[in-house]
Amino acid sequence: MSPIIFVGIISVLIMCRLLLLKPTITPPKVYLTPVILCFVGLFFINQLAAIKFYPVLVSVGLGGVFLISLIKPPTVIERLARMQEPNLNEAGVRYTRNVTIIWTGFFVLNALISVYTVFFSSLEIWTLYNGFISYLLIGLLFCGEFIIRRYAKKKHTKSS
């Protein structure tokens, strides 16, 4: 597939998704739009660079959403937790805040590593990290948090 078609399709899909978000979820629209505009602008300067920077912009966008939710609670993780447990107690809110901090840090670190692979690595290393290793790390973080959450819930239930 031609890079221009790929970027066009991805840009249209992301913009449609942002337009379809519920009004209560306005902040991601506000904060992700500049990320998308940077991507599209970069594409017109250098198509290969735009494609290689896509994972960087995704991590920056997601990290920004998590960071903004730390500044303007409830956090992203707390919102997700309240879908299953609407009456989340104070310990649960603290836990979700800490998890949000961890995910924010992860996305910042992931963006930095991705930037490094863009400028200082071969296309093969860039592909390996951004197409496999970063997703593996996301899965490990998600699974690790899931296990810790189950343990923390049991511990909190016993102490209550």
Sequence and secondary structure as in RCSB ss.txt:
>XXXX:A:sequence
MSPIIFVGIISVLIMCRLLLLKPTITPPKVYLTPVILCFVGLFFINQLAAIKFYPVLVSVGLGGVFLISLIKPPT
VIERLARMQEPNLNEAGVRYTRNVTIIWTGFFVLNALISVYTVFFSSLEIWTLYNGFISYLLIGLLFCGEFIIRR
YAKKKHTKSS
>XXXX:A:secstr
  HHHHHHHHHHHHHHHHHHS GGGHHHHHHHHHHHHHHHHHHHH HHHHHHHHHHHHHHHHHHHHHHHHHSSS 
HHHHHHHHH TT  HHHHHHHHHHHHHHHHHHHHHHHHHHHHHHHS HHHHHHIIIIIHHHHHHHHHHHHHHHHH
HHHHHHHHH 
